[in-house]
Amino acid sequence: MMILDKPQFKMIKHPGYNLLFNKENGYTMRWGVTEDDDPDFSPLGPEIIDMEISSAADNDVNTNDPLHIVADKGCAGPGCRKFCYKANKGDKSVHMSLNTFRNIMNRMPKTVCSIAFGVISPIKRHPQIWEILADCRYTYDVVPNVTINEKLDDKTAIHLSALCGAVAVSVNPDNKEMAYDTISKLSIDNGMDQVNIHIVLSNSSVDFVKSVVDDISRDSRLLKLNALVMLSFKDKAKTACMDPITSSYYREVIDYCTDAGINFGFDSCSAKCYLEAIKDHPQRERLEQYVEPCESMMFSAYIDVNAKLYACLFLEGMNMWQDGVNVLDYDNFVDIWNSEKVQEWRKLLLSTNRGCPEYRIGQ
């Protein structure tokens, strides 16, 4: 194996698995034995980590746990509680400590290129957030990204713009105007290139998503927006507040975005929906090169606020992921990556052609 790690890019060469990652814009190339060969998974470790570093908690949370910092006040993200997959409604908040984060990162393989951090709103409720983001970027040379749902003050916007590779701003019917102001503060006032909208896509949200597409074309606050990223609704918290997207509605939204000429993307959960939506597109072969189906334990992994590993943030506590794997119980993350539990999950996912075995999306 050869790893070439430079300030602008990371390159990994290994028999059957090769990776090129641009640290400045996130552009990624992956190939196998030849450039036309797609490896099923990374044998060396994940490329992407989803890491929850704060969550809401009830009043009975253990305040003496050395892994965490416990504070008053839970999540205050406007409009998102009704569909939050974590059901973050507790009165307190629990945060992964800087020391715990460092212990996790010291076990990580060099394949990790970026981390998507899960933080409750407002982001400053994590008392060590800036130290964690700075450590991630400068000590471990891994690009940090984060999703937020809040009105930013100038200092927070400056910190996020300086430390993060990308910031996603959640948009829903209750926070739209505030979210647009936040996007403007990051992308226009602070010159951040990778500012995206995250929006939940379901049958019942199609009209709202279309309205946001219209806004992207005409609202000056969104002039420097990078892309609209649509996240398929998965009712892990059993809220029943939305209905999962069906193929016909999904295609309707994709066509609407395409006709509007905006930059858009989607989560890997809905990759098959997108491929179905473009099956008659004259440039299908080119477009499908940008599509990544479910990559959990193939190229990505999720670590929760308790330093426990799961295949995906939506699988925590479900079926074979009823119990997570404590990362801190292992000296080397690769031992988990090659463990029997992970290989069993990988085999299951490959048997479904990397379609989600738990949630019905686009049915």
C-alpha positions in Angstrom: 0.0 0.0 0.0 1.2 3.5 -0.8 -0.3 6.7 0.7 0.5 10.1 -0.6 -0.8 12.8 1.7 -0.4 16.4 0.6 -2.0 19.6 1.7 -4.2 19.7 -1.4 -5.0 16.0 -1.9 -4.7 12.4 -0.6 -3.9 9.5 -2.8 -4.0 5.8 -1.8 -2.8 3.0 -4.0 -3.5 -0.6 -3.1 -4.1 -3.8 -5.1 -7.7 -3.6 -6.2 -8.5 -0.3 -4.4 -7.3 3.2 -5.3 -8.4 6.5 -4.1 -7.8 10.2 -5.0 -9.4 12.8 -2.7 -9.2 16.6 -3.3 -9.1 18.2 0.1 -10.0 21.6 -1.2 -13.3 20.8 -3.0 -14.1 17.2 -1.9 -13.8 15.7 -5.4 -13.2 12.0 -5.1 -12.1 9.3 -7.6 -12.1 5.7 -6.7 -11.1 2.7 -8.9 -10.0 -0.9 -8.6 -7.5 -2.9 -10.7 -8.2 -0.7 -13.7 -9.9 2.7 -14.0 -13.0 0.9 -15.3 -13.2 -1.4 -12.3 -15.3 -0.4 -9.2 -14.3 -2.1 -6.0 -17.1 -3.4 -3.8 -15.6 -1.9 -0.6 -12.4 -0.4 0.8 -10.3 -3.2 2.4 -8.3 -0.6 4.3 -11.0 1.3 6.2 -13.7 4.0 5.6 -13.2 7.1 3.5 -16.0 9.0 5.3 -17.1 9.0 8.9 -20.5 10.3 10.2 -19.8 11.2 13.8 -22.4 12.4 16.3 -20.6 14.6 18.8 -23.7 15.9 20.6 -27.3 14.9 21.2 -30.2 15.8 23.4 -30.6 13.9 26.6 -33.1 13.5 29.4 -32.6 14.8 32.9 -31.4 11.3 34.1 -28.3 11.3 31.9 -25.1 10.3 33.7 -23.2 13.5 34.5 -20.1 11.7 35.7 -19.3 9.8 32.5 -15.8 10.7 31.5 -16.6 10.2 27.8 -19.1 13.1 27.8 -19.8 16.7 28.8 -23.4 17.1 30.0 -25.0 20.6 29.8 -28.4 22.2 30.3 -30.6 22.8 27.3 -31.3 20.4 24.5 -31.6 20.8 20.8 -33.2 24.1 19.6 -33.1 23.6 15.8 -36.3 25.3 14.5 -38.8 23.1 12.7 -36.8 19.9 12.6 -38.0 18.1 15.8 -41.0 16.7 14.1 -38.9 14.6 11.7 -35.6 14.3 13.7 -34.3 10.7 13.3 -32.9 10.9 16.8 -36.1 12.4 18.3 -33.8 15.0 20.0 -36.4 16.3 22.5 -34.5 16.0 25.8 -34.1 18.9 28.2 -30.3 18.5 28.5 -27.5 17.9 26.0 -24.7 15.4 26.1 -21.5 16.1 24.1 -18.6 13.9 23.1 -15.5 15.3 24.9 -12.4 16.5 23.0 -10.4 13.8 24.7 -12.9 11.1 23.5 -12.7 12.5 20.0 -8.9 12.4 20.1 -9.0 8.8 21.4 -11.2 7.8 18.5 -9.2 9.6 15.9 -5.9 8.1 17.1 -7.4 4.7 16.1 -8.5 5.8 12.6 -6.8 4.6 9.4 -5.3 7.0 6.9 -8.1 6.2 4.5 -10.4 8.6 6.3 -10.7 11.8 4.2 -13.6 13.6 5.8 -15.9 13.6 8.8 -19.6 14.8 8.8 -20.3 15.9 12.3 -23.7 15.7 13.9 -24.2 18.5 16.4 -27.4 19.8 18.1 -28.5 23.4 17.4 -27.1 25.8 18.1 -23.7 24.5 17.4 -22.1 26.5 20.2 -23.9 24.4 22.8 -21.0 22.0 22.4 -18.4 23.6 24.7 -15.4 22.2 22.8 -16.8 22.4 19.2 -14.0 24.7 17.9 -11.2 22.6 19.4 -12.7 19.4 17.8 -13.1 21.0 14.4 -9.6 22.5 14.6 -8.1 19.2 15.7 -9.8 17.3 13.0 -8.5 19.7 10.3 -5.0 20.5 11.5 -3.9 17.7 13.8 -5.5 14.7 12.0 -5.6 16.3 8.5 -9.2 15.2 7.9 -11.7 17.6 6.4 -14.6 18.4 8.9 -18.1 19.1 7.6 -21.2 19.9 9.6 -24.9 20.4 9.3 -26.5 23.3 11.1 -30.0 24.7 11.8 -29.7 28.1 13.4 -29.2 31.9 13.0 -25.4 32.5 13.0 -23.6 35.3 14.8 -20.6 36.7 13.0 -18.0 34.9 15.2 -19.6 31.5 14.6 -19.8 32.1 10.9 -16.2 33.0 10.7 -15.1 29.9 12.6 -17.2 27.6 10.5 -16.0 29.2 7.2 -12.3 28.8 8.4 -12.5 25.3 9.7 -15.0 23.3 7.6 -14.8 22.0 4.1 -18.5 22.2 3.7 -21.5 23.4 5.8 -25.0 22.2 5.1 -27.9 24.3 6.3 -31.1 22.4 7.0 -34.2 24.0 5.5 -37.8 23.3 6.4 -41.1 25.2 6.3 -40.5 26.7 9.8 -37.0 28.0 9.4 -36.7 29.0 5.7 -36.0 32.7 6.1 -33.6 32.2 8.9 -31.8 29.5 6.9 -31.4 31.7 3.9 -29.9 34.4 6.0 -27.4 31.8 7.4 -26.5 30.6 3.9 -25.9 34.2 2.9 -23.7 34.9 5.9 -21.5 31.9 5.2 -21.3 32.0 1.4 -21.5 35.7 0.6 -20.3 37.5 3.7 -17.5 35.0 4.5 -16.8 33.6 1.0 -17.3 29.9 1.8 -17.6 27.8 -1.4 -19.2 24.7 -0.2 -22.4 25.8 1.4 -25.4 23.5 0.7 -29.0 23.2 1.6 -30.2 19.9 3.2 -33.8 19.3 2.7 -36.0 16.3 3.6 -37.7 14.7 0.7 -41.0 12.9 1.1 -44.3 12.7 -0.9 -45.8 15.4 1.4 -42.8 17.8 1.1 -42.6 17.8 -2.7 -44.3 21.2 -3.1 -42.1 22.8 -0.4 -39.0 21.4 -2.1 -40.1 22.9 -5.4 -40.6 26.3 -3.7 -37.0 26.1 -2.5 -35.8 25.3 -6.0 -37.7 28.4 -7.2 -36.0 30.5 -4.4 -32.6 29.3 -5.5 -33.1 30.9 -8.9 -34.3 34.2 -7.6 -33.4 34.9 -4.0 -30.1 36.9 -3.8 -29.2 35.3 -0.5 -28.8 32.0 -2.3 -26.6 33.5 -5.1 -23.5 31.6 -3.9 -25.2 28.4 -2.8 -23.3 25.4 -3.9 -26.1 22.8 -4.2 -29.5 21.6 -3.0 -29.1 18.2 -1.3 -32.2 16.1 -0.9 -32.4 13.6 1.9 -35.0 10.8 1.7 -37.3 10.6 4.7 -36.7 7.5 6.9 -39.0 7.3 9.9 -36.5 5.9 12.4 -38.0 7.9 15.2 -41.5 6.6 14.3 -43.0 10.1 14.1 -45.2 9.3 11.1 -45.0 13.0 10.3 -44.1 12.4 6.6 -44.5 9.6 4.1 -41.5 8.1 2.3 -41.0 9.3 -1.2 -42.3 7.2 -4.0 -40.6 6.8 -7.4 -43.1 8.9 -9.3 -42.8 11.9 -6.9 -39.0 11.5 -6.9 -38.8 11.7 -10.6 -41.1 14.8 -10.5 -38.7 16.6 -8.2 -35.6 15.5 -10.2 -37.2 16.8 -13.4 -38.1 20.1 -11.7 -34.5 20.6 -10.5 -33.1 19.7 -13.9 -35.5 22.1 -15.7 -34.6 24.9 -13.2 -30.9 24.4 -14.0 -29.8 24.4 -10.4 -27.0 22.3 -8.8 -28.5 19.5 -6.8 -27.6 16.2 -5.2 -29.1 13.5 -3.0 -28.2 11.0 -0.3 -27.0 7.5 -1.2 -30.2 6.1 0.3 -32.1 7.3 -2.8 -29.5 6.4 -5.4 -31.7 3.8 -7.0 -34.6 6.3 -7.1 -32.3 8.7 -9.0 -31.2 6.1 -11.5 -34.8 5.2 -12.1 -35.6 8.8 -12.7 -32.9 9.3 -15.3 -33.4 5.9 -17.1 -34.5 7.7 -20.3 -32.1 10.6 -20.0 -29.8 10.9 -23.1 -26.8 11.4 -20.8 -27.6 8.6 -18.4 -24.2 6.9 -18.7 -22.4 10.1 -17.7 -24.8 11.0 -14.9 -24.7 7.5 -13.3 -21.0 7.9 -12.8 -21.8 10.5 -10.0 -24.1 8.1 -8.2 -23.0 6.3 -5.0 -25.5 3.7 -3.6 -25.5 2.8 0.1 -21.9 2.9 1.2 -22.3 1.9 4.9 -19.4 -0.3 5.9 -18.3 -0.3 2.3 -16.7 3.2 2.3 -18.3 4.9 5.3 -19.2 4.3 9.0 -21.2 6.0 11.7 -20.0 6.6 15.3 -22.4 7.9 17.9 -21.9 10.3 20.8 -21.0 7.3 23.0 -18.1 6.3 20.7 -20.1 3.3 19.4 -19.9 2.2 15.8 -22.9 1.4 13.6 -23.2 0.8 9.9 -25.3 3.9 9.5 -27.0 6.6 11.6 -30.4 5.3 10.7 -29.6 1.8 11.7 -28.5 2.5 15.3 -30.4 0.2 17.6 -32.0 -1.8 14.8 -31.8 -5.6 14.1 -28.2 -6.7 13.7 -27.2 -3.2 14.8 -29.2 -3.3 18.0 -25.8 -3.1 19.8 -23.0 -1.0 18.5 -19.3 -1.7 18.6 -17.3 0.4 21.1 -14.5 1.9 19.1 -12.5 2.5 22.3 -12.4 -1.2 23.0 -10.1 -1.7 20.0 -6.5 -0.5 19.5 -7.0 -0.2 15.8 -10.1 0.7 13.9 -9.2 -1.7 11.0 -9.8 -4.6 13.4 -13.4 -3.5 13.6 -13.6 -2.9 9.9 -12.6 -6.5 9.2 -14.6 -8.0 12.0 -17.2 -10.7 11.6 -20.1 -8.4 12.4 -19.0 -5.9 9.7 -18.4 -8.5 7.1 -21.8 -10.0 7.8 -23.4 -6.6 7.2 -21.3 -6.1 4.1 -22.5 -9.4 2.7 -26.1 -8.5 3.3 -25.8 -5.1 1.6 -24.1 -6.6 -1.4 -26.9 -9.2 -1.7 -29.3 -6.3 -2.2 -27.1 -4.6 -4.7 -26.3 -2.0 -2.0 -30.0 -1.1 -1.6 -31.1 -0.4 1.9 -32.3 -3.6 3.6 -34.2 -1.7 6.4 -36.1 1.2 4.8 -38.5 1.2 1.8 -37.4 4.2 -0.4 -38.9 5.0 -3.7 -41.4 2.0 -3.6 
